[in-house]
Amino acid sequence: LTLQKTLIETNNELSNMTRQLQKNNSELQKLNDIKNQFLGMAAHDLRNPIGAIIAYSDFVMDEAKSLTDEQKEFLSIIKNSSNYMLKLLDDLLDFSKIEAGKLGLDLSRCDYVNFVKRVVKLNSAIAAKKHIQIILNVHEVIPELDFDSIKIEQVLNNILSNALKYSLRNTTVVVNMFMSGDFVTVEVRDQGVGIPKDKIDLIFQPFTRVSKQGTEGERSTGLGLAIVRRIVLGHRGRIWVESSEGEGSTFYFTLPVVAKE
Ligand code: ADP
């Protein structure tokens, strides 16, 4: 009988603790929502003044004839820093929207191979500056897919621009497309600096940066892959990476052949 009594008491205690945890959880959720709202508003309101700084720096740059070399250099620092700040604000804005559950996918049927070809081509111009070649191999017949083309372009651009950012000159980035059951996989393989083992599980979390810069001083925000991961999961796809430090990284992401909103 004593045992039964103790069991009932323990059970009651557990129920109380669960209720308390649920209460704390919902309070934390509320605070998190407020934080995201603030982040979104701050990022949104800061975009306009930065936009003006960029526009007016361009305007002065157009008058470069009357500027000294030192003034031109200062102006280019203003432009680079403002562009970085704009990218950071855009990432924060995207991140806060996604965190608030507003991924808002706009799915439409699209020729996925042509889509990937176009995004690869856009990145090839940037790659050329570092003498990096991007090669695209399509291994199978890939069906048309339903996806949000703006968001998946953001995914591929981010993965490709990371591959370029963390690669050395005169290397190659290979993009492979193939079927994996009911999914289409895009694989982006680089010969860059790679990711240390203890950081691999962290890079999809916000603000994780292994180093602050790319191999040629390119800036990084540490938010790109956190956004990319949420977009891919929102499409019911998967994303992961294999990497070996000093040898390179391979990012994979999949999209389902049959999409469900
Ligand atoms: P960002 O590149 O803006 O810092 P990301 O979220 O896209 O932010 O990437 C997070 C971190 O993951 C990077 O800072 C970098 O350390 C690492 N990383 C991402 N892609 C690669 C890659 N292809 N090669 C090596 N490291 C990478």
py3Dmol code that shows the C-alpha trace and the ligand (Angstrom):
import py3Dmol

protein = """\
ATOM      1  CA  LEU A   1       0.000   0.000   0.000  1.00  0.00           C
ATOM      2  CA  THR A   2       2.899   2.362   0.858  1.00  0.00           C
ATOM      3  CA  LEU A   3       4.473   1.562  -2.496  1.00  0.00           C
ATOM      4  CA  GLN A   4       1.204   2.368  -4.265  1.00  0.00           C
ATOM      5  CA  LYS A   5       0.986   5.667  -2.389  1.00  0.00           C
ATOM      6  CA  THR A   6       4.564   6.568  -3.316  1.00  0.00           C
ATOM      7  CA  LEU A   7       3.878   5.716  -6.951  1.00  0.00           C
ATOM      8  CA  ILE A   8       0.788   7.953  -7.028  1.00  0.00           C
ATOM      9  CA  GLU A   9       2.733  10.793  -5.409  1.00  0.00           C
ATOM     10  CA  THR A  10       5.619  10.424  -7.873  1.00  0.00           C
ATOM     11  CA  ASN A  11       3.157  10.357 -10.724  1.00  0.00           C
ATOM     12  CA  ASN A  12       1.492  13.556  -9.491  1.00  0.00           C
ATOM     13  CA  GLU A  13       4.876  15.205  -9.131  1.00  0.00           C
ATOM     14  CA  LEU A  14       5.803  14.188 -12.663  1.00  0.00           C
ATOM     15  CA  SER A  15       2.533  15.638 -13.993  1.00  0.00           C
ATOM     16  CA  ASN A  16       3.241  18.925 -12.212  1.00  0.00           C
ATOM     17  CA  MET A  17       6.751  19.027 -13.606  1.00  0.00           C
ATOM     18  CA  THR A  18       5.467  18.341 -17.134  1.00  0.00           C
ATOM     19  CA  ARG A  19       2.918  21.170 -16.794  1.00  0.00           C
ATOM     20  CA  GLN A  20       5.670  23.527 -15.588  1.00  0.00           C
ATOM     21  CA  LEU A  21       7.945  22.511 -18.476  1.00  0.00           C
ATOM     22  CA  GLN A  22       5.120  23.096 -20.989  1.00  0.00           C
ATOM     23  CA  LYS A  23       4.527  26.541 -19.470  1.00  0.00           C
ATOM     24  CA  ASN A  24       8.244  27.408 -19.652  1.00  0.00           C
ATOM     25  CA  ASN A  25       8.365  26.116 -23.192  1.00  0.00           C
ATOM     26  CA  SER A  26       5.499  28.282 -24.364  1.00  0.00           C
ATOM     27  CA  GLU A  27       7.054  31.319 -22.635  1.00  0.00           C
ATOM     28  CA  LEU A  28      10.372  30.599 -24.377  1.00  0.00           C
ATOM     29  CA  GLN A  29       8.497  30.242 -27.678  1.00  0.00           C
ATOM     30  CA  LYS A  30       6.854  33.646 -27.101  1.00  0.00           C
ATOM     31  CA  LEU A  31      10.224  35.255 -26.338  1.00  0.00           C
ATOM     32  CA  ASN A  32      11.719  33.624 -29.414  1.00  0.00           C
ATOM     33  CA  ASP A  33       8.860  35.003 -31.557  1.00  0.00           C
ATOM     34  CA  ILE A  34       9.472  38.499 -30.168  1.00  0.00           C
ATOM     35  CA  LYS A  35      13.216  38.154 -30.880  1.00  0.00           C
ATOM     36  CA  ASN A  36      12.478  37.114 -34.497  1.00  0.00           C
ATOM     37  CA  GLN A  37      10.016  39.954 -34.946  1.00  0.00           C
ATOM     38  CA  PHE A  38      12.592  42.443 -33.676  1.00  0.00           C
ATOM     39  CA  LEU A  39      15.316  40.939 -35.877  1.00  0.00           C
ATOM     40  CA  GLY A  40      13.061  41.148 -38.935  1.00  0.00           C
ATOM     41  CA  MET A  41      12.017  44.744 -38.245  1.00  0.00           C
ATOM     42  CA  ALA A  42      15.573  45.911 -37.547  1.00  0.00           C
ATOM     43  CA  ALA A  43      16.925  44.223 -40.674  1.00  0.00           C
ATOM     44  CA  HIS A  44      14.105  45.645 -42.798  1.00  0.00           C
ATOM     45  CA  ASP A  45      14.532  49.213 -41.543  1.00  0.00           C
ATOM     46  CA  LEU A  46      18.313  49.138 -41.927  1.00  0.00           C
ATOM     47  CA  ARG A  47      18.101  48.072 -45.582  1.00  0.00           C
ATOM     48  CA  ASN A  48      17.011  51.519 -46.847  1.00  0.00           C
ATOM     49  CA  PRO A  49      19.895  53.606 -45.464  1.00  0.00           C
ATOM     50  CA  ILE A  50      22.415  50.998 -46.633  1.00  0.00           C
ATOM     51  CA  GLY A  51      20.758  51.041 -50.063  1.00  0.00           C
ATOM     52  CA  ALA A  52      21.247  54.829 -50.162  1.00  0.00           C
ATOM     53  CA  ILE A  53      24.941  54.520 -49.199  1.00  0.00           C
ATOM     54  CA  ILE A  54      25.499  52.024 -52.028  1.00  0.00           C
ATOM     55  CA  ALA A  55      23.601  54.116 -54.575  1.00  0.00           C
ATOM     56  CA  TYR A  56      25.469  57.327 -53.674  1.00  0.00           C
ATOM     57  CA  SER A  57      28.875  55.559 -53.649  1.00  0.00           C
ATOM     58  CA  ASP A  58      28.063  54.334 -57.192  1.00  0.00           C
ATOM     59  CA  PHE A  59      27.145  57.884 -58.136  1.00  0.00           C
ATOM     60  CA  VAL A  60      30.466  59.284 -56.846  1.00  0.00           C
ATOM     61  CA  MET A  61      32.345  56.354 -58.424  1.00  0.00           C
ATOM     62  CA  ASP A  62      30.910  57.387 -61.804  1.00  0.00           C
ATOM     63  CA  GLU A  63      32.697  60.706 -61.324  1.00  0.00           C
ATOM     64  CA  ALA A  64      35.957  58.811 -60.687  1.00  0.00           C
ATOM     65  CA  LYS A  65      37.961  61.035 -63.093  1.00  0.00           C
ATOM     66  CA  SER A  66      38.092  63.816 -60.551  1.00  0.00           C
ATOM     67  CA  LEU A  67      39.063  61.520 -57.656  1.00  0.00           C
ATOM     68  CA  THR A  68      42.540  60.690 -56.372  1.00  0.00           C
ATOM     69  CA  ASP A  69      43.601  57.032 -56.159  1.00  0.00           C
ATOM     70  CA  GLU A  70      43.313  57.155 -52.388  1.00  0.00           C
ATOM     71  CA  GLN A  71      39.745  58.516 -52.600  1.00  0.00           C
ATOM     72  CA  LYS A  72      38.840  55.755 -55.073  1.00  0.00           C
ATOM     73  CA  GLU A  73      40.235  53.157 -52.674  1.00  0.00           C
ATOM     74  CA  PHE A  74      38.228  54.572 -49.755  1.00  0.00           C
ATOM     75  CA  LEU A  75      35.110  54.608 -51.896  1.00  0.00           C
ATOM     76  CA  SER A  76      35.594  51.006 -52.863  1.00  0.00           C
ATOM     77  CA  ILE A  77      35.959  50.054 -49.163  1.00  0.00           C
ATOM     78  CA  ILE A  78      32.670  51.892 -48.431  1.00  0.00           C
ATOM     79  CA  LYS A  79      30.983  49.978 -51.265  1.00  0.00           C
ATOM     80  CA  ASN A  80      32.333  46.563 -50.252  1.00  0.00           C
ATOM     81  CA  SER A  81      31.402  47.040 -46.609  1.00  0.00           C
ATOM     82  CA  SER A  82      27.918  48.311 -47.514  1.00  0.00           C
ATOM     83  CA  ASN A  83      27.348  45.376 -49.862  1.00  0.00           C
ATOM     84  CA  TYR A  84      28.392  42.986 -47.109  1.00  0.00           C
ATOM     85  CA  MET A  85      26.038  44.706 -44.661  1.00  0.00           C
ATOM     86  CA  LEU A  86      23.187  44.458 -47.182  1.00  0.00           C
ATOM     87  CA  LYS A  87      23.860  40.722 -47.612  1.00  0.00           C
ATOM     88  CA  LEU A  88      23.941  40.280 -43.838  1.00  0.00           C
ATOM     89  CA  LEU A  89      20.625  42.150 -43.479  1.00  0.00           C
ATOM     90  CA  ASP A  90      19.033  40.110 -46.276  1.00  0.00           C
ATOM     91  CA  ASP A  91      20.204  36.880 -44.602  1.00  0.00           C
ATOM     92  CA  LEU A  92      18.868  38.060 -41.224  1.00  0.00           C
ATOM     93  CA  LEU A  93      15.560  39.016 -42.816  1.00  0.00           C
ATOM     94  CA  ASP A  94      15.274  35.632 -44.559  1.00  0.00           C
ATOM     95  CA  PHE A  95      16.262  33.827 -41.400  1.00  0.00           C
ATOM     96  CA  SER A  96      13.759  35.648 -39.187  1.00  0.00           C
ATOM     97  CA  LYS A  97      10.963  35.027 -41.715  1.00  0.00           C
ATOM     98  CA  ILE A  98      11.773  31.325 -41.870  1.00  0.00           C
ATOM     99  CA  GLU A  99      12.084  31.081 -38.070  1.00  0.00           C
ATOM    100  CA  ALA A 100       8.646  32.679 -37.780  1.00  0.00           C
ATOM    101  CA  GLY A 101       7.321  29.821 -39.915  1.00  0.00           C
ATOM    102  CA  LYS A 102       6.880  32.042 -42.971  1.00  0.00           C
ATOM    103  CA  LEU A 103       8.863  30.041 -45.516  1.00  0.00           C
ATOM    104  CA  GLY A 104       6.012  30.633 -47.982  1.00  0.00           C
ATOM    105  CA  LEU A 105       6.929  28.261 -50.802  1.00  0.00           C
ATOM    106  CA  ASP A 106       5.592  29.070 -54.250  1.00  0.00           C
ATOM    107  CA  LEU A 107       5.827  25.755 -56.094  1.00  0.00           C
ATOM    108  CA  SER A 108       5.693  25.511 -59.856  1.00  0.00           C
ATOM    109  CA  ARG A 109       6.712  22.829 -62.370  1.00  0.00           C
ATOM    110  CA  CYS A 110      10.131  23.446 -63.841  1.00  0.00           C
ATOM    111  CA  ASP A 111      12.754  21.787 -66.058  1.00  0.00           C
ATOM    112  CA  TYR A 112      15.238  21.075 -63.263  1.00  0.00           C
ATOM    113  CA  VAL A 113      18.218  20.305 -65.546  1.00  0.00           C
ATOM    114  CA  ASN A 114      17.906  23.600 -67.440  1.00  0.00           C
ATOM    115  CA  PHE A 115      17.402  25.401 -64.156  1.00  0.00           C
ATOM    116  CA  VAL A 116      20.627  23.955 -62.668  1.00  0.00           C
ATOM    117  CA  LYS A 117      22.482  24.684 -65.963  1.00  0.00           C
ATOM    118  CA  ARG A 118      21.446  28.350 -65.741  1.00  0.00           C
ATOM    119  CA  VAL A 119      22.515  28.757 -62.099  1.00  0.00           C
ATOM    120  CA  VAL A 120      25.841  26.998 -62.822  1.00  0.00           C
ATOM    121  CA  LYS A 121      26.442  29.340 -65.763  1.00  0.00           C
ATOM    122  CA  LEU A 122      25.797  32.409 -63.605  1.00  0.00           C
ATOM    123  CA  ASN A 123      28.355  31.158 -61.063  1.00  0.00           C
ATOM    124  CA  SER A 124      30.898  30.272 -63.772  1.00  0.00           C
ATOM    125  CA  ALA A 125      31.559  33.969 -64.371  1.00  0.00           C
ATOM    126  CA  ILE A 126      32.441  34.408 -60.687  1.00  0.00           C
ATOM    127  CA  ALA A 127      34.478  31.178 -60.757  1.00  0.00           C
ATOM    128  CA  ALA A 128      36.532  32.459 -63.703  1.00  0.00           C
ATOM    129  CA  LYS A 129      37.904  35.252 -61.510  1.00  0.00           C
ATOM    130  CA  LYS A 130      39.596  32.558 -59.372  1.00  0.00           C
ATOM    131  CA  HIS A 131      40.404  30.418 -62.439  1.00  0.00           C
ATOM    132  CA  ILE A 132      38.029  27.754 -61.155  1.00  0.00           C
ATOM    133  CA  GLN A 133      36.095  25.638 -63.629  1.00  0.00           C
ATOM    134  CA  ILE A 134      32.595  24.396 -62.838  1.00  0.00           C
ATOM    135  CA  ILE A 135      31.648  21.167 -64.620  1.00  0.00           C
ATOM    136  CA  LEU A 136      28.040  19.948 -64.731  1.00  0.00           C
ATOM    137  CA  ASN A 137      27.302  16.243 -65.330  1.00  0.00           C
ATOM    138  CA  VAL A 138      23.735  15.024 -65.730  1.00  0.00           C
ATOM    139  CA  HIS A 139      23.828  11.261 -65.260  1.00  0.00           C
ATOM    140  CA  GLU A 140      20.234  10.288 -65.980  1.00  0.00           C
ATOM    141  CA  VAL A 141      16.979  11.503 -67.430  1.00  0.00           C
ATOM    142  CA  ILE A 142      15.729  13.901 -64.754  1.00  0.00           C
ATOM    143  CA  PRO A 143      11.966  14.529 -64.654  1.00  0.00           C
ATOM    144  CA  GLU A 144      10.456  17.990 -64.306  1.00  0.00           C
ATOM    145  CA  LEU A 145       9.969  18.918 -60.659  1.00  0.00           C
ATOM    146  CA  ASP A 146       7.653  21.133 -58.617  1.00  0.00           C
ATOM    147  CA  PHE A 147       9.705  23.574 -56.570  1.00  0.00           C
ATOM    148  CA  ASP A 148      10.040  27.222 -55.597  1.00  0.00           C
ATOM    149  CA  SER A 149      12.531  28.378 -58.226  1.00  0.00           C
ATOM    150  CA  ILE A 150      13.568  31.553 -56.374  1.00  0.00           C
ATOM    151  CA  LYS A 151      14.287  29.672 -53.158  1.00  0.00           C
ATOM    152  CA  ILE A 152      16.005  26.691 -54.788  1.00  0.00           C
ATOM    153  CA  GLU A 153      18.149  29.145 -56.792  1.00  0.00           C
ATOM    154  CA  GLN A 154      19.130  30.635 -53.427  1.00  0.00           C
ATOM    155  CA  VAL A 155      20.056  27.113 -52.224  1.00  0.00           C
ATOM    156  CA  LEU A 156      22.189  26.266 -55.257  1.00  0.00           C
ATOM    157  CA  ASN A 157      23.773  29.725 -55.370  1.00  0.00           C
ATOM    158  CA  ASN A 158      24.739  29.465 -51.734  1.00  0.00           C
ATOM    159  CA  ILE A 159      26.279  26.011 -52.073  1.00  0.00           C
ATOM    160  CA  LEU A 160      28.087  26.951 -55.293  1.00  0.00           C
ATOM    161  CA  SER A 161      29.318  30.281 -53.974  1.00  0.00           C
ATOM    162  CA  ASN A 162      30.622  28.526 -50.825  1.00  0.00           C
ATOM    163  CA  ALA A 163      32.391  25.965 -53.037  1.00  0.00           C
ATOM    164  CA  LEU A 164      34.073  28.869 -54.870  1.00  0.00           C
ATOM    165  CA  LYS A 165      34.701  30.888 -51.701  1.00  0.00           C
ATOM    166  CA  TYR A 166      36.493  28.032 -49.923  1.00  0.00           C
ATOM    167  CA  SER A 167      38.445  26.776 -52.975  1.00  0.00           C
ATOM    168  CA  LEU A 168      41.918  27.738 -54.120  1.00  0.00           C
ATOM    169  CA  ARG A 169      42.707  29.063 -57.588  1.00  0.00           C
ATOM    170  CA  ASN A 170      43.032  26.661 -60.524  1.00  0.00           C
ATOM    171  CA  THR A 171      40.819  23.972 -59.008  1.00  0.00           C
ATOM    172  CA  THR A 172      37.592  22.403 -60.251  1.00  0.00           C
ATOM    173  CA  VAL A 173      34.057  22.280 -58.855  1.00  0.00           C
ATOM    174  CA  VAL A 174      31.972  19.376 -60.157  1.00  0.00           C
ATOM    175  CA  VAL A 175      28.173  19.378 -60.066  1.00  0.00           C
ATOM    176  CA  ASN A 176      26.502  15.984 -60.542  1.00  0.00           C
ATOM    177  CA  MET A 177      22.765  15.398 -60.982  1.00  0.00           C
ATOM    178  CA  PHE A 178      21.273  11.963 -60.521  1.00  0.00           C
ATOM    179  CA  MET A 179      18.175  10.080 -59.362  1.00  0.00           C
ATOM    180  CA  SER A 180      18.027   8.510 -55.883  1.00  0.00           C
ATOM    181  CA  GLY A 181      14.737   6.593 -55.788  1.00  0.00           C
ATOM    182  CA  ASP A 182      11.917   9.145 -55.654  1.00  0.00           C
ATOM    183  CA  PHE A 183      14.349  12.031 -55.244  1.00  0.00           C
ATOM    184  CA  VAL A 184      16.687  13.998 -57.492  1.00  0.00           C
ATOM    185  CA  THR A 185      20.100  14.610 -55.962  1.00  0.00           C
ATOM    186  CA  VAL A 186      22.374  17.537 -56.791  1.00  0.00           C
ATOM    187  CA  GLU A 187      25.952  17.005 -55.656  1.00  0.00           C
ATOM    188  CA  VAL A 188      28.468  19.877 -55.509  1.00  0.00           C
ATOM    189  CA  ARG A 189      32.050  18.642 -55.074  1.00  0.00           C
ATOM    190  CA  ASP A 190      34.930  21.051 -54.491  1.00  0.00           C
ATOM    191  CA  GLN A 191      38.682  20.656 -53.984  1.00  0.00           C
ATOM    192  CA  GLY A 192      38.822  23.391 -51.374  1.00  0.00           C
ATOM    193  CA  VAL A 193      39.935  23.767 -47.767  1.00  0.00           C
ATOM    194  CA  GLY A 194      37.414  21.256 -46.399  1.00  0.00           C
ATOM    195  CA  ILE A 195      35.639  21.340 -43.037  1.00  0.00           C
ATOM    196  CA  PRO A 196      37.116  20.037 -39.754  1.00  0.00           C
ATOM    197  CA  LYS A 197      35.340  16.888 -38.449  1.00  0.00           C
ATOM    198  CA  ASP A 198      34.121  18.577 -35.249  1.00  0.00           C
ATOM    199  CA  LYS A 199      32.464  21.389 -37.249  1.00  0.00           C
ATOM    200  CA  ILE A 200      30.627  19.282 -39.835  1.00  0.00           C
ATOM    201  CA  ASP A 201      27.480  18.879 -37.724  1.00  0.00           C
ATOM    202  CA  LEU A 202      27.460  22.576 -36.843  1.00  0.00           C
ATOM    203  CA  ILE A 203      27.701  24.320 -40.206  1.00  0.00           C
ATOM    204  CA  PHE A 204      23.954  24.112 -40.872  1.00  0.00           C
ATOM    205  CA  GLN A 205      23.303  25.979 -37.627  1.00  0.00           C
ATOM    206  CA  PRO A 206      23.082  29.794 -37.725  1.00  0.00           C
ATOM    207  CA  PHE A 207      26.264  31.827 -37.242  1.00  0.00           C
ATOM    208  CA  THR A 208      28.666  28.895 -37.540  1.00  0.00           C
ATOM    209  CA  ARG A 209      31.803  29.912 -39.391  1.00  0.00           C
ATOM    210  CA  VAL A 210      34.926  27.805 -39.480  1.00  0.00           C
ATOM    211  CA  SER A 211      36.988  30.740 -40.673  1.00  0.00           C
ATOM    212  CA  LYS A 212      35.845  34.338 -41.015  1.00  0.00           C
ATOM    213  CA  GLN A 213      36.822  34.578 -44.683  1.00  0.00           C
ATOM    214  CA  GLY A 214      37.102  32.652 -47.944  1.00  0.00           C
ATOM    215  CA  THR A 215      40.465  31.732 -49.461  1.00  0.00           C
ATOM    216  CA  GLU A 216      40.799  35.197 -51.020  1.00  0.00           C
ATOM    217  CA  GLY A 217      39.254  37.246 -48.232  1.00  0.00           C
ATOM    218  CA  GLU A 218      35.622  36.751 -49.340  1.00  0.00           C
ATOM    219  CA  ARG A 219      33.198  37.735 -46.593  1.00  0.00           C
ATOM    220  CA  SER A 220      30.889  35.319 -44.838  1.00  0.00           C
ATOM    221  CA  THR A 221      27.831  35.712 -42.610  1.00  0.00           C
ATOM    222  CA  GLY A 222      27.468  32.173 -41.260  1.00  0.00           C
ATOM    223  CA  LEU A 223      23.735  32.268 -42.035  1.00  0.00           C
ATOM    224  CA  GLY A 224      23.644  30.931 -45.589  1.00  0.00           C
ATOM    225  CA  LEU A 225      23.527  27.201 -44.864  1.00  0.00           C
ATOM    226  CA  ALA A 226      21.037  27.607 -41.999  1.00  0.00           C
ATOM    227  CA  ILE A 227      18.636  29.253 -44.486  1.00  0.00           C
ATOM    228  CA  VAL A 228      19.453  26.718 -47.215  1.00  0.00           C
ATOM    229  CA  ARG A 229      18.727  23.791 -44.867  1.00  0.00           C
ATOM    230  CA  ARG A 230      15.310  25.152 -43.950  1.00  0.00           C
ATOM    231  CA  ILE A 231      14.398  25.745 -47.607  1.00  0.00           C
ATOM    232  CA  VAL A 232      15.402  22.192 -48.585  1.00  0.00           C
ATOM    233  CA  LEU A 233      13.528  20.651 -45.622  1.00  0.00           C
ATOM    234  CA  GLY A 234      10.509  22.808 -46.546  1.00  0.00           C
ATOM    235  CA  HIS A 235      10.517  21.046 -49.936  1.00  0.00           C
ATOM    236  CA  ARG A 236      10.654  17.651 -48.145  1.00  0.00           C
ATOM    237  CA  GLY A 237      14.221  17.217 -49.358  1.00  0.00           C
ATOM    238  CA  ARG A 238      17.430  16.404 -47.499  1.00  0.00           C
ATOM    239  CA  ILE A 239      20.801  18.149 -47.299  1.00  0.00           C
ATOM    240  CA  TRP A 240      24.137  16.904 -45.994  1.00  0.00           C
ATOM    241  CA  VAL A 241      27.868  17.244 -46.462  1.00  0.00           C
ATOM    242  CA  GLU A 242      30.913  15.010 -46.609  1.00  0.00           C
ATOM    243  CA  SER A 243      34.258  16.671 -46.152  1.00  0.00           C
ATOM    244  CA  SER A 244      37.859  16.055 -45.384  1.00  0.00           C
ATOM    245  CA  GLU A 245      40.050  18.905 -44.178  1.00  0.00           C
ATOM    246  CA  GLY A 246      42.557  20.021 -46.799  1.00  0.00           C
ATOM    247  CA  GLU A 247      40.994  17.853 -49.508  1.00  0.00           C
ATOM    248  CA  GLY A 248      37.584  19.372 -50.206  1.00  0.00           C
ATOM    249  CA  SER A 249      33.886  19.154 -49.459  1.00  0.00           C
ATOM    250  CA  THR A 250      30.893  17.609 -51.175  1.00  0.00           C
ATOM    251  CA  PHE A 251      27.436  19.007 -50.494  1.00  0.00           C
ATOM    252  CA  TYR A 252      24.344  17.018 -51.452  1.00  0.00           C
ATOM    253  CA  PHE A 253      20.716  18.074 -51.520  1.00  0.00           C
ATOM    254  CA  THR A 254      17.667  16.214 -52.744  1.00  0.00           C
ATOM    255  CA  LEU A 255      14.233  17.264 -53.986  1.00  0.00           C
ATOM    256  CA  PRO A 256      11.284  14.899 -54.224  1.00  0.00           C
ATOM    257  CA  VAL A 257       9.903  13.937 -57.635  1.00  0.00           C
ATOM    258  CA  VAL A 258       6.398  14.228 -56.238  1.00  0.00           C
ATOM    259  CA  ALA A 259       6.075  17.421 -54.224  1.00  0.00           C
ATOM    260  CA  LYS A 260       3.505  17.950 -51.479  1.00  0.00           C
ATOM    261  CA  GLU A 261       2.870  21.427 -50.155  1.00  0.00           C
TER     262      GLU A 261
END
"""
ligand_1 = """\
27
ADP
P 29.073 31.754 -44.833
O 29.763 31.057 -45.945
O 28.389 33.018 -45.240
O 29.945 31.921 -43.610
P 27.379 29.460 -44.577
O 26.283 29.210 -43.613
O 27.066 29.364 -46.024
O 27.904 30.888 -44.231
O 28.549 28.475 -44.227
C 28.888 28.231 -42.878
C 30.341 27.810 -42.757
O 30.516 26.512 -43.328
C 31.305 28.691 -43.532
O 31.666 29.832 -42.797
C 32.466 27.746 -43.761
O 33.302 27.719 -42.623
C 31.805 26.383 -43.904
N 31.643 25.986 -45.337
C 30.522 26.074 -46.071
N 30.736 25.590 -47.313
C 32.016 25.194 -47.368
C 32.846 24.603 -48.375
N 32.384 24.312 -49.585
N 34.137 24.338 -48.050
C 34.614 24.601 -46.815
N 33.896 25.161 -45.817
C 32.614 25.452 -46.083
"""
view = py3Dmol.view(width=600, height=400)
view.addModel(protein, "pdb")
view.setStyle({"model": 0}, {"cartoon": {"style": "trace"}})
view.addModel(ligand_1, "xyz")
view.setStyle({"model": 1}, {"stick": {}})
view.zoomTo()
view.show()
